[in-house]
């Protein structure tokens, strides 16, 4: 009996050792391979919020139909050309003048004209902010003043119209004062709102500019339209009379000048220096140009008493096939021209061939 129990214990021990060999070791006594660890998923980085596209440009295209009508299609565009909003204007009959016009963006918003009304859109969304139906004109010229009030003149009517950034009418004059149209003030070509609160309108009919108080409609003065001066225009030789000059003037591209006066008694004086061009012109000629004089040398003794003087160029012309002209006036007081030649204004012509 004791032998049988011993045999059973031996068998149990062998079975246990065999089981340990299957699970805890190997034939080469290598350490067990640890089980593979499952990777813990990493949280995704937060996505950057999408930046909404911004309107970078506003484009108006006119579309016509077979009934002689036109419609404006206005689009707010992103930098890549994506259309962010679209606004379609009313359909207008095509006439002698433009019935739909793109005015542009101001602090009020995006402004355009259609069918005699002034419209203002939110430039970011294209939504209508306001409409002013008082204008009643077409074929307009316009400008904004320093407060972003918009002033317009129609091809025929109204003569002057103004609307503030809130869409309220601030000036309205249907007709110009009597007699002006007979003097050639028709076919308005351009309007400028200057820094002094006046409106300046240039007319094709007589090539003159009216300076007007837009609120009361009073004409302050007028002047001949002239192209803005620049060094390219002034550079060259000028005289009042090629055959018998009283004044000869040579200006280089840096506005350095040489001037010679010829007096009736045979005396001549020489002046050397430079001009500074102080233009107060804007796009369509809002006023005269100034030539400020800085003298370096002269043999004229009177200059020590009166100085050289500054000059105003009230009119200039550079037409093809015709003379180039400068109409020069003394700006104030006496000058070497008034004292020596008794001239307070003079017309100078560009010399195309050197004087003999």
C-alpha positions as CSV (number, residue, x, y, z in Angstrom):
1,X,0.0,0.0,0.0
2,X,2.8,2.3,0.9
3,X,4.4,1.6,-2.6
4,X,1.2,2.5,-4.4
5,X,0.9,5.9,-2.6
6,X,4.5,6.7,-3.5
7,X,3.9,5.8,-7.1
8,X,0.9,8.1,-7.3
9,X,2.8,11.0,-5.8
10,X,5.6,10.5,-8.3
11,X,3.1,10.6,-11.2
12,X,1.4,13.7,-9.8
13,X,4.9,15.4,-9.6
14,X,5.8,14.5,-13.2
15,X,2.5,15.8,-14.5
16,X,3.0,19.1,-12.7
17,X,6.6,19.5,-14.0
18,X,5.4,18.8,-17.6
19,X,2.7,21.5,-17.2
20,X,5.2,24.0,-16.0
21,X,7.4,23.3,-19.0
22,X,4.6,24.1,-21.4
23,X,3.7,27.5,-19.8
24,X,6.7,29.0,-18.1
25,X,9.8,28.1,-20.0
26,X,11.3,26.7,-23.1
27,X,13.8,24.1,-24.0
28,X,16.7,26.6,-24.2
29,X,15.9,28.1,-20.8
30,X,15.3,31.5,-22.6
31,X,13.2,34.0,-20.7
32,X,9.6,34.1,-21.7
33,X,8.5,36.7,-24.4
34,X,6.3,39.2,-22.9
35,X,2.9,39.7,-24.6
36,X,2.7,42.5,-27.1
37,X,1.2,45.7,-25.6
38,X,-1.7,47.2,-27.4
39,X,-1.0,50.9,-28.4
40,X,-3.1,53.4,-26.6
41,X,-4.8,55.7,-29.2
42,X,-3.5,59.3,-29.1
43,X,-6.0,62.1,-29.1
44,X,-6.2,64.1,-32.4
45,X,-4.9,67.6,-32.5
46,X,-7.7,70.2,-32.5
47,X,-8.5,71.5,-36.0
48,X,-7.9,75.2,-36.6
49,X,-11.1,77.1,-37.0
50,X,-12.0,78.0,-40.5
51,X,-11.4,81.6,-41.4
52,X,-14.4,83.0,-43.3
53,X,-13.5,84.4,-46.7
54,X,-13.3,88.1,-46.9
55,X,-14.6,90.3,-49.8
56,X,-11.5,91.7,-51.5
57,X,-13.2,93.2,-54.6
58,X,-16.6,94.2,-55.9
59,X,-17.3,93.8,-59.6
60,X,-20.2,95.1,-61.6
61,X,-21.1,93.6,-65.0
62,X,-23.8,95.0,-67.2
63,X,-26.0,92.6,-69.2
64,X,-28.2,93.7,-72.1
65,X,-31.2,92.1,-73.6
66,X,-33.0,92.3,-77.0
67,X,-35.4,94.9,-75.7
68,X,-32.7,97.6,-75.4
69,X,-32.5,97.2,-71.7
70,X,-29.6,96.7,-69.3
71,X,-29.3,95.0,-65.9
72,X,-26.4,95.2,-63.5
73,X,-25.0,92.1,-61.8
74,X,-22.8,93.0,-58.8
75,X,-20.5,90.4,-57.2
76,X,-18.5,90.4,-54.0
77,X,-15.3,88.5,-54.7
78,X,-12.7,86.8,-52.4
79,X,-9.0,87.0,-53.2
80,X,-9.2,83.8,-55.2
81,X,-12.1,84.9,-57.2
82,X,-14.8,83.0,-55.3
83,X,-18.2,84.7,-55.5
84,X,-19.2,85.5,-51.9
85,X,-22.4,87.4,-52.7
86,X,-24.4,88.6,-55.7
87,X,-26.8,91.5,-56.2
88,X,-28.9,92.0,-59.3
89,X,-30.0,95.6,-60.0
90,X,-33.3,96.7,-61.6
91,X,-33.5,96.5,-65.3
92,X,-33.3,99.9,-67.0
93,X,-34.0,101.1,-70.6
94,X,-30.9,101.9,-72.6
95,X,-30.8,105.6,-73.5
96,X,-28.4,108.3,-74.5
97,X,-26.5,108.1,-71.2
98,X,-25.6,105.3,-68.7
99,X,-28.5,104.4,-66.6
100,X,-26.5,102.0,-64.3
101,X,-23.1,103.2,-62.9
102,X,-20.6,101.8,-60.5
103,X,-19.7,104.6,-58.0
104,X,-17.5,102.6,-55.6
105,X,-16.9,102.0,-51.9
106,X,-17.0,104.7,-49.2
107,X,-17.5,104.6,-45.4
108,X,-21.3,104.3,-46.2
109,X,-20.8,101.1,-48.2
110,X,-20.7,100.1,-51.9
111,X,-22.6,102.7,-53.9
112,X,-24.0,102.5,-57.4
113,X,-26.6,104.3,-59.5
114,X,-29.5,102.7,-61.2
115,X,-32.7,104.1,-62.7
116,X,-32.2,107.6,-61.2
117,X,-31.7,106.3,-57.7
118,X,-28.6,106.0,-55.4
119,X,-28.1,102.6,-53.8
120,X,-25.8,101.6,-51.0
121,X,-25.0,97.9,-50.2
122,X,-23.1,96.3,-47.3
123,X,-19.8,95.5,-49.0
124,X,-19.3,92.4,-46.9
125,X,-22.7,90.8,-47.4
126,X,-24.3,92.5,-50.4
127,X,-27.4,93.4,-48.4
128,X,-29.1,96.7,-49.2
129,X,-28.4,99.4,-46.6
130,X,-30.4,102.2,-48.2
131,X,-31.7,103.7,-51.4
132,X,-32.2,107.4,-52.2
133,X,-34.7,108.0,-55.0
134,X,-34.3,111.8,-55.1
135,X,-31.4,112.0,-57.6
136,X,-33.4,111.3,-60.8
137,X,-30.5,111.6,-63.2
138,X,-28.3,109.5,-65.4
139,X,-24.9,109.7,-67.1
140,X,-23.5,111.2,-63.9
141,X,-20.2,112.5,-62.7
142,X,-19.4,112.4,-59.0
143,X,-16.9,112.7,-56.2
144,X,-16.8,112.3,-52.4
145,X,-15.8,115.1,-50.1
146,X,-13.7,114.8,-47.0
147,X,-16.8,113.7,-44.9
148,X,-17.7,111.0,-47.5
149,X,-20.7,113.0,-48.7
150,X,-21.4,112.1,-52.3
151,X,-21.9,114.9,-54.8
152,X,-23.2,114.2,-58.3
153,X,-24.2,116.1,-61.5
154,X,-26.4,114.4,-64.1
155,X,-25.9,114.6,-67.8
156,X,-28.9,116.8,-68.1
157,X,-30.4,117.0,-64.6
158,X,-30.0,117.5,-61.7
159,X,-27.3,120.2,-61.9
160,X,-26.0,119.4,-58.3
161,X,-27.1,116.6,-56.0
162,X,-25.7,115.5,-52.7
163,X,-26.3,112.6,-50.4
164,X,-24.6,111.9,-47.0
165,X,-23.3,108.5,-45.8
166,X,-26.7,107.8,-44.2
167,X,-28.5,108.1,-47.5
168,X,-30.1,111.5,-46.7
169,X,-30.3,114.2,-49.4
170,X,-28.1,117.2,-48.4
171,X,-28.1,119.2,-51.7
172,X,-30.5,119.3,-54.7
173,X,-30.4,121.9,-57.5
174,X,-32.2,120.8,-60.7
175,X,-31.0,123.6,-62.9
176,X,-28.0,125.8,-63.1
177,X,-28.4,129.6,-62.9
178,X,-29.9,131.3,-65.9
179,X,-27.5,132.3,-68.7
180,X,-24.7,129.8,-68.0
181,X,-25.9,127.2,-70.5
182,X,-25.8,129.9,-73.3
183,X,-22.2,130.6,-72.3
184,X,-21.3,127.0,-73.1
185,X,-21.7,125.3,-69.7
186,X,-23.2,122.1,-70.9
187,X,-22.1,118.5,-71.2
188,X,-20.5,118.1,-67.8
189,X,-17.4,116.0,-68.0
190,X,-16.2,115.8,-64.5
191,X,-17.0,116.8,-60.9
192,X,-14.5,117.3,-58.0
193,X,-15.4,118.0,-54.4
194,X,-12.4,120.1,-53.2
195,X,-11.0,120.5,-49.7
196,X,-12.7,123.9,-49.2
197,X,-16.2,122.6,-49.4
198,X,-16.8,123.6,-53.0
199,X,-17.9,121.5,-56.0
200,X,-16.0,122.1,-59.3
201,X,-17.6,120.9,-62.5
202,X,-15.8,120.8,-65.8
203,X,-17.8,121.3,-69.0
204,X,-17.0,120.1,-72.5
205,X,-19.1,122.9,-74.1
206,X,-16.6,125.6,-73.3
207,X,-13.7,123.7,-71.6
208,X,-14.2,125.7,-68.4
209,X,-14.7,124.9,-64.7
210,X,-17.4,126.2,-62.5
211,X,-16.7,126.5,-58.7
212,X,-19.9,126.2,-56.8
213,X,-21.2,126.1,-53.3
214,X,-23.2,122.9,-53.5
215,X,-25.6,123.7,-50.6
216,X,-26.9,127.1,-51.8
217,X,-26.1,126.6,-55.5
218,X,-24.1,129.8,-55.8
219,X,-21.4,130.0,-58.4
220,X,-18.3,131.5,-56.8
221,X,-16.1,131.9,-60.0
222,X,-15.0,130.0,-63.1
223,X,-11.8,129.5,-64.9
224,X,-10.4,127.8,-68.1
225,X,-9.6,124.1,-67.6
226,X,-5.9,123.3,-68.0
227,X,-4.0,120.1,-67.7
228,X,-1.9,119.7,-64.6
229,X,1.6,120.9,-65.0
230,X,4.6,118.6,-64.6
231,X,8.3,118.8,-65.2
232,X,8.0,116.9,-68.5
233,X,5.7,119.7,-69.8
234,X,7.8,122.6,-68.5
235,X,11.2,121.3,-69.6
236,X,12.3,123.1,-72.7
237,X,12.7,126.6,-74.1
238,X,9.9,129.2,-73.9
239,X,9.4,132.8,-75.2
240,X,6.6,135.3,-75.7
241,X,7.7,136.1,-79.3
242,X,10.1,134.1,-81.3
243,X,10.9,137.0,-83.7
244,X,11.2,139.8,-81.1
245,X,11.3,138.3,-77.6
246,X,10.8,140.2,-74.3
247,X,11.2,137.0,-72.3
248,X,13.3,133.9,-73.0
249,X,13.1,131.1,-70.5
250,X,14.9,127.7,-70.5
251,X,13.9,125.0,-68.0
252,X,15.5,121.6,-67.5
253,X,13.9,118.4,-66.3
254,X,14.9,119.2,-62.7
255,X,13.1,122.6,-63.0
256,X,16.4,124.6,-63.0
257,X,15.8,127.7,-65.0
258,X,17.6,130.4,-66.9
259,X,15.6,133.5,-67.8
260,X,16.6,136.5,-69.9
261,X,14.7,139.8,-70.1
262,X,15.1,142.1,-73.1
263,X,14.1,145.7,-72.3
264,X,13.0,148.3,-74.9
265,X,16.1,150.4,-74.2
266,X,18.4,147.5,-75.2
267,X,19.2,146.5,-71.6
268,X,19.0,142.8,-70.8
269,X,19.0,141.0,-67.4
270,X,19.8,137.4,-66.6
271,X,18.3,135.2,-63.9
272,X,19.3,131.7,-62.8
273,X,17.7,129.4,-60.2
274,X,15.0,126.8,-59.9
275,X,11.3,126.5,-59.8
276,X,9.3,124.4,-57.4
277,X,6.0,123.2,-58.8
278,X,3.3,123.5,-56.2
279,X,0.4,121.9,-58.0
280,X,-3.1,122.1,-56.5
281,X,-4.6,120.3,-59.4
282,X,-6.5,117.1,-58.9
283,X,-7.7,114.7,-61.5
284,X,-9.8,117.1,-63.5
285,X,-8.1,120.4,-62.9
286,X,-9.3,122.0,-59.6
287,X,-7.3,125.2,-59.7
288,X,-4.2,126.9,-61.0
289,X,-0.6,125.7,-60.6
290,X,2.0,127.7,-58.8
291,X,5.6,128.1,-59.8
292,X,7.6,129.1,-56.7
293,X,10.9,130.8,-57.6
294,X,14.2,130.3,-55.9
295,X,16.9,132.6,-57.3
296,X,20.6,131.6,-57.3
297,X,22.0,134.5,-59.4
298,X,21.0,137.6,-61.3
299,X,22.6,140.8,-62.6
300,X,19.3,142.7,-62.1
301,X,19.8,145.2,-59.3
302,X,16.1,145.7,-58.6
303,X,15.8,142.1,-57.3
304,X,17.4,143.1,-54.1
305,X,14.4,145.4,-53.4
306,X,11.4,143.4,-54.7
307,X,12.6,139.8,-54.9
308,X,12.0,137.4,-57.7
309,X,8.3,136.7,-57.1
310,X,6.2,133.6,-57.6
311,X,3.9,132.9,-60.5
312,X,0.6,131.2,-61.3
313,X,0.1,129.2,-64.4
314,X,-3.6,129.8,-65.1
315,X,-3.8,128.0,-68.3
316,X,-1.6,125.6,-70.3
317,X,-2.1,123.6,-73.5
318,X,-0.1,120.9,-75.1
319,X,-2.3,119.9,-78.1
320,X,-0.9,117.9,-81.0
321,X,-0.2,120.0,-84.1
322,X,-0.6,123.3,-82.1
323,X,1.5,125.5,-79.9
324,X,2.3,124.5,-76.4
325,X,1.2,127.4,-74.2
326,X,1.8,128.6,-70.6
327,X,-0.3,131.6,-69.5
328,X,1.7,132.9,-66.5
329,X,0.5,135.5,-64.0
330,X,2.3,137.2,-61.1
331,X,0.9,135.6,-57.9
332,X,1.1,138.8,-55.7
333,X,2.8,142.1,-55.6
334,X,5.6,143.2,-57.9
335,X,8.1,140.9,-59.7
336,X,11.0,141.3,-62.1
337,X,8.4,141.1,-64.9
338,X,6.1,143.9,-63.7
339,X,8.9,146.3,-62.8
340,X,11.1,145.8,-65.8
341,X,8.5,145.1,-68.5
342,X,5.2,146.4,-66.9
343,X,3.8,142.8,-67.4
344,X,1.5,141.2,-64.8
345,X,0.7,138.3,-67.1
346,X,2.3,136.8,-70.1
347,X,1.7,134.0,-72.6
348,X,4.8,131.9,-73.3
349,X,5.1,129.5,-76.3
350,X,7.2,126.4,-76.4
351,X,10.1,126.9,-78.8
352,X,10.4,124.0,-81.2
353,X,13.6,125.3,-83.0
354,X,16.5,127.1,-81.3
355,X,16.5,130.8,-81.6
356,X,18.9,132.2,-84.1
